[in-house]
Amino acid sequence: MKLLVTGGAGYIGGIVTRMLVDAGHEVVVLDDLSTGHTEALAPEATFVNARVHDAAQVLTPAAGFDGVLHFAAFIAAGESMTRPELYWENNTVGSLALIDAARAAGVRRFVFSSTAAVYGNPTELPIPESAVKAPTNTYGATKLAVDMALTSEAIGHDLGAVSLRYFNVAGAYLRDGVQLGERHDPETHLIPIALQVAAGRREKLQIFGDDYPTADGTCVRDYIHIEDLARAHLLALEAARPGEHRIYNLGNGNGFSNRAVAEVVREVTGRPVPVEIAPRREGDPAELVASSDRARTELGWTPAKPTLHDMVGDAWAFYRSQILEKA
Ligand SMILES: O=c1ccn([C@@H]2O[C@H](COP(=O)(O)OP(=O)(O)O[C@H]3O[C@H](CO)[C@H](O)[C@H](O)[C@H]3O)[C@@H](O)[C@H]2O)c(=O)[nH]1
């Protein structure tokens, strides 16, 4: 297929692009490099430096695109509470412009990066796709709005849409001499920050809140390896059917508290990770654990690296070779 990948210079979009190219697809990457890195771009893909808002410049009827995979977004849940306008403008307004462009260009398949954050504090665990959607942060709300727009688009204009609701993505892609991993600036995600502490680049890990209604009082998340997550995108692309909006949770169904994550980082790195309890971060749900039964049944998706040790091990290998050794 000829595919447009937005956010292909990011952690997840960059890795999915490699896998799409390896599978024989022709890929054009659209990314404004606002948070992405040129090193993450797959050399086989054509790169266009533009915002998703301007996708119509590339996504023309004459260009003959079969599908769009839409990763480009702002993703820091904490920041989305202090700068919500950025998130609505980039994540929602930008996505609506992209959907318009896709419609005008006759694109039949659309795979969207949705999130566990759409559920807010879940009323049932593990969380099925049918659970109540009540986001507690703006990030989740901006993504839920796009999910709803895709449902309308599938019904109204026969789009084949798939939303993949990521739980917490971790690990790195370490294959064929290519090393791609998580690198945000500034870093806000738990595992990369804990690795910076283990590496001595940061004094301590601040854990945001220990008074949540969980076993040890810290928030609980369900981690998924980037390779398993990426593979689900290729399956989703094949599964897209005109007039249907399919939605799949992607996680392993195992909850790890923030304290437990710090412990796994200590075990894997063999280094101390001093922890300090800090105030809660605005907008954080207490516990997010996925039921991914639908993805397993309908997509035939099976995670190959379900353990947090594997994820942290790969993230640590990436961090040491790509960040510490090149610094
Ligand atoms: O220095 C830190 C960083 C994070 N956390 C805590 O660690 C947990 C995980 O936080 P992350 O920022 O790593 O990720 P989120 O759980 O906020 O994940 C959200 O954002 C992700 C993308 O960034 C995914 O989309 C995911 O589905 C969505 O829920 C949260 O309890 C957070 O408060 C800390 O205690 N200290």
The ligand as a Gaussian input file, in Angstrom:
#p B3LYP/6-31G(d) Opt

LIG

0 1
 O        8.705000      11.667000      36.868000
 C        7.645000      11.022000      36.868000
 C        6.930000      10.720000      35.673000
 C        5.751000      10.019000      35.773000
 N        5.302000       9.600000      36.982000
 C        4.069000       8.832000      37.088000
 O        4.216000       7.670000      36.325000
 C        2.954000       7.245000      35.810000
 C        3.085000       7.101000      34.319000
 O        3.244000       8.405000      33.763000
 P        3.725000       8.659000      32.266000
 O        3.814000      10.141000      32.101000
 O        4.940000       7.833000      32.001000
 O        2.539000       8.076000      31.360000
 P        0.920000       8.271000      31.529000
 O        0.419000       7.193000      32.403000
 O        0.605000       9.670000      31.827000
 O        0.417000       7.866000      30.073000
 C       -0.417000       8.644000      29.247000
 O        0.299000       9.140000      28.210000
 C        0.943000       8.152000      27.404000
 C        1.635000       8.887000      26.336000
 O        2.481000       9.818000      26.830000
 C       -0.022000       7.159000      26.808000
 O       -0.783000       7.720000      25.770000
 C       -0.936000       6.641000      27.865000
 O       -1.971000       5.916000      27.244000
 C       -1.519000       7.769000      28.664000
 O       -2.318000       7.274000      29.708000
 C        1.960000       8.316000      36.252000
 O        1.344000       7.906000      37.438000
 C        2.845000       9.524000      36.556000
 O        2.314000      10.422000      37.482000
 C        6.006000       9.883000      38.149000
 O        5.589000       9.513000      39.258000
 N        7.169000      10.571000      38.047000

